[in-house]
């Protein structure tokens, strides 16, 4: 029974279209409108990442993680 539910969930996930992805430059330009933060925050969230494009949801998650990082003095 559990196997049937898993295959149904996989089928539903495969039917979902991939969200559009945006370049770093596009995300930096739209930082205030899309995420309510300055471009510097987006740049900090992207620091060290090797990807070239991100979905809006993924970028929002990265920004939240960046803002919650501990600062060591």
Order of alpha helices (4+ residues) and beta strands (2+ residues): alpha-beta-alpha-alpha-alpha-beta-alpha
